[in-house]
Amino acid sequence: MICVAYFWVSTNRRGEVNMDLDDQRAEVARYVAYNQGKIAAEYTEVLRGRRCDWPKLAEAIAHAKQLGARLVIAKLDRWVRNAGFTAMLHESRVDFVCCDEHSVCRETIHMFAALADKETKRVSTQMKARLSAAKQRGVKLGSARAGHWDGREDRRREGIRIGQPRAAKAAAEARMLKAMNAYSFLVPRIVKMREEDGLTLSEIANRINAEGHKTTAGLPFTATMIVRLLKRAGTIQPKPTEPPPADFSDLPLFCQSHDSAGAAQT
C-alpha cells in the first residue's frame, strides 16, 4: 500500500510553531507499518489563525490521486468542523484515513462534520447563557475581575498602545468593505454616467438621490461620496505628480551674461 502523509501544525500569536509534528509522524508511521505500506511523500500545513485555504492539503490530495495512493491524515482534531476542510476531502473522492479517528472516511466525513458542528453550537449556546446569567448576577468576567491586572499594568498599557491602532485600522477596513458591498450595484451605473453620459460628480449625485438612494448613514449622496466610491472601485486614477522645477543650469552662457547685464543696468 502506497501512502501520502499529511500533517498540520498551528502557530501561536508570536508566530511560533506548536511542535507536535513528531507525534503526528509517529502515528502515521505506526499506521503505515501495521498495514505494511510505504510513505511516498509528506506534506505539512502551517496554520496561522482560523482561516486557511489548505494549499498543502490540495497538493497532498493531487499527489495521492496521481499515485493511486491512500492519503493518511495524522490528526483530524477540530478540522472536522471546518467546512472547507471536509468539503475538499469529500469532493476530491480520494481514499483517505485519519489516524486519530479511523471511522472517518469519504462516506462518513460529512456526517461527522454535521454532528461536530451541532455539538459545537450547543456548547456555545450553553456557555453564552451561563456567562449572561453570571453578568446579571454582577459577576465580573475576564479582565474586569478584581486583581486581574495586579502587577501587570505595564502589559495592559502596552496592549492598549498596540491594540488601539490595530483596532482602528480593522474597523476602518470593515466600514470600507461594508460600504462597497452596500453600493456595489450602484458603481457600474455611476461609472457609465461619468464616462459615457459625461455627467459631473454633482450631477451624478443628484441623479442618484432623485432615484431614492441613500448612504448607509441614511444621508443623500454628495459629489465627495461619489469620488470615494469611484476611488475604492479603482475607476479613478490618482492625480499625476507635478513635474520637477525647471533646471536652467545648462542654458547657454550668452543668455546668462545677458541676464546679468540687464540686472546691472537696472
C-alpha positions in Angstrom: 0.0 0.0 0.0 1.4 3.4 -1.0 0.6 6.3 1.3 0.8 10.1 1.2 1.2 11.6 4.7 -0.5 14.9 5.7 0.4 16.8 8.8 -0.6 20.1 10.2 0.8 22.4 12.8 -0.5 25.7 14.2 1.2 28.9 15.3 0.7 31.0 18.4 0.3 34.8 18.5 4.0 35.3 18.3 4.2 33.2 15.2 6.0 30.3 16.9 5.1 26.8 15.7 3.5 24.4 18.2 5.7 21.5 17.8 3.6 18.3 17.9 4.9 17.3 14.4 7.0 14.4 15.8 3.9 12.8 17.5 2.0 13.0 14.2 4.8 11.4 12.3 4.9 8.6 14.8 1.2 8.0 14.5 1.4 7.8 10.7 4.5 5.6 10.9 2.6 3.1 13.2 -0.4 3.1 10.8 1.7 2.5 7.7 3.8 -0.2 9.4 0.7 -2.0 10.6 -0.7 -2.1 7.1 2.6 -2.9 5.5 2.6 0.2 3.5 5.2 2.7 2.3 5.1 6.5 2.6 5.7 8.1 -0.9 5.5 11.8 0.2 4.8 14.0 3.2 3.0 17.3 3.3 2.9 19.7 6.3 0.4 22.5 6.6 1.4 25.5 8.8 -1.8 27.1 10.0 -2.0 30.8 11.1 -5.3 31.7 12.6 -8.6 30.1 11.9 -8.7 30.8 8.2 -6.9 28.6 5.7 -7.1 27.7 2.1 -5.4 24.4 2.7 -2.8 24.6 -0.1 -0.8 21.7 1.2 -3.9 19.5 1.6 -4.7 20.2 -2.0 -1.2 19.2 -3.1 -1.4 16.0 -1.0 -4.7 15.1 -2.5 -3.5 15.6 -6.0 -0.3 13.6 -5.3 -2.3 10.7 -3.8 -4.7 10.6 -6.7 -1.8 10.7 -9.2 -0.2 7.7 -7.4 -3.4 5.9 -6.6 -2.3 6.1 -3.0 -4.1 6.5 0.3 -4.0 9.9 2.0 -3.1 9.4 5.6 -4.1 12.3 7.8 -2.2 12.3 11.0 -4.6 14.3 13.1 -8.2 15.3 12.2 -9.0 17.0 15.5 -11.1 20.2 15.3 -10.9 20.5 11.5 -13.8 18.0 11.2 -15.9 21.1 11.9 -14.3 23.1 9.1 -16.5 23.2 6.0 -13.6 23.9 3.7 -11.5 21.0 5.0 -14.3 18.5 4.9 -15.6 19.6 1.5 -12.1 19.3 0.0 -11.8 15.8 1.2 -15.3 14.7 0.2 -15.4 16.3 -3.2 -11.9 15.1 -4.2 -13.1 11.5 -3.8 -9.6 10.5 -2.7 -9.1 7.4 -0.5 -8.1 8.7 3.0 -7.9 7.7 6.6 -7.5 9.7 9.8 -5.1 8.2 12.4 -7.0 9.7 15.4 -10.5 8.7 14.1 -10.5 5.6 11.9 -14.2 5.6 11.4 -14.0 8.9 9.5 -13.8 8.2 5.7 -15.0 9.6 2.5 -18.5 8.2 3.0 -18.9 9.3 6.6 -16.9 12.6 6.9 -20.0 14.8 6.2 -22.0 13.1 9.0 -19.2 13.6 11.5 -18.9 17.2 10.4 -22.6 17.8 10.9 -22.6 16.2 14.3 -19.5 18.0 15.4 -20.9 21.3 14.2 -24.2 20.7 16.0 -22.3 19.8 19.3 -20.1 23.0 19.0 -23.2 25.2 18.6 -24.9 23.5 21.5 -21.9 24.1 23.8 -21.5 27.7 22.6 -25.2 28.4 23.3 -24.9 26.9 26.8 -21.7 28.9 27.5 -23.2 32.2 26.4 -26.3 31.6 28.5 -24.1 30.9 31.6 -22.0 34.0 31.0 -25.0 36.1 30.5 -26.6 34.8 33.8 -23.3 35.5 35.6 -23.2 39.1 34.4 -26.8 39.6 35.5 -25.7 38.4 39.0 -23.0 41.1 39.0 -20.1 38.7 38.4 -17.1 40.4 36.8 -15.6 38.4 33.9 -12.3 38.4 32.1 -10.0 41.4 32.6 -12.7 43.2 34.6 -12.2 40.8 37.5 -10.7 42.4 40.7 -7.0 42.0 40.9 -6.6 40.7 37.3 -4.1 43.4 36.3 -2.3 43.5 39.7 1.4 43.5 38.9 0.7 43.5 35.1 -0.2 47.1 34.5 2.7 47.5 32.1 1.3 44.7 29.9 -2.1 46.4 29.9 -0.7 49.7 28.8 1.4 48.0 26.1 -1.6 46.1 24.9 -3.6 49.4 24.7 -0.8 51.1 22.8 -0.5 48.3 20.3 -4.1 47.2 20.1 -5.9 50.6 19.6 -4.3 51.4 16.2 -4.8 47.9 15.0 -8.5 48.0 16.1 -9.0 51.4 14.4 -7.4 50.1 11.2 -9.5 46.9 11.2 -12.7 49.0 11.9 -11.9 51.3 9.0 -11.3 48.4 6.7 -14.6 46.8 7.8 -16.5 50.0 7.2 -15.0 50.3 3.7 -15.9 46.7 2.9 -19.4 47.2 4.2 -19.8 50.4 2.1 -18.5 48.7 -1.0 -20.9 45.8 -0.6 -23.8 48.1 0.1 -23.1 50.3 -3.0 -21.7 47.6 -5.3 -24.9 47.6 -7.5 -24.5 51.4 -8.0 -20.9 51.5 -9.0 -21.4 50.3 -12.7 -24.2 52.9 -13.2 -22.1 55.7 -11.7 -19.1 54.7 -14.0 -21.5 54.7 -17.0 -22.9 58.1 -16.1 -19.4 59.6 -15.7 -17.7 58.1 -18.7 -20.4 57.6 -21.3 -23.0 60.2 -20.3 -20.4 62.8 -19.4 -22.1 63.9 -16.2 -20.3 65.8 -13.5 -19.9 64.4 -10.0 -22.6 66.7 -8.6 -25.0 65.7 -11.4 -24.4 62.1 -10.7 -25.1 62.6 -7.0 -28.3 64.5 -7.8 -29.5 61.7 -10.1 -28.7 59.0 -7.6 -30.6 61.0 -4.9 -33.5 61.5 -7.2 -33.9 57.8 -7.6 -34.3 57.5 -3.8 -30.9 56.0 -2.9 -29.3 56.8 0.4 -25.9 56.2 2.0 -25.5 53.6 4.8 -26.0 56.5 7.3 -29.3 57.5 5.7 -28.0 60.7 4.1 -28.1 61.9 0.5 -25.2 61.3 -1.8 -22.7 64.1 -2.4 -20.0 64.6 -5.0 -17.4 63.7 -2.4 -19.2 60.4 -1.8 -19.2 59.7 -5.5 -15.5 60.3 -5.7 -14.8 57.9 -2.8 -16.9 55.2 -4.4 -15.0 55.5 -7.7 -11.7 55.5 -6.0 -12.5 52.4 -4.0 -13.7 50.7 -7.2 -10.4 51.7 -8.9 -12.0 53.7 -11.7 -10.4 57.0 -10.7 -6.6 57.0 -11.0 -4.5 59.1 -8.6 -3.5 62.6 -9.9 -0.2 62.7 -11.6 2.6 64.2 -9.7 3.7 67.7 -10.6 6.7 67.9 -12.9 10.0 68.8 -11.2 11.0 72.5 -11.3 12.9 73.6 -14.4 16.7 73.5 -14.3 18.4 76.5 -16.0 21.9 75.5 -15.2 22.5 74.2 -18.7 21.4 77.4 -20.5 24.0 78.9 -23.0 26.4 81.3 -21.4 25.3 84.3 -23.5 21.8 84.0 -22.0 23.2 84.1 -18.5 25.5 87.1 -19.3 22.6 88.9 -20.9 20.5 88.4 -17.8 23.4 89.7 -15.7 23.9 92.8 -17.9 20.2 93.6 -17.7 20.3 93.2 -13.9 23.3 95.6 -13.8 21.6 98.3 -15.9 18.6 98.2 -13.6 
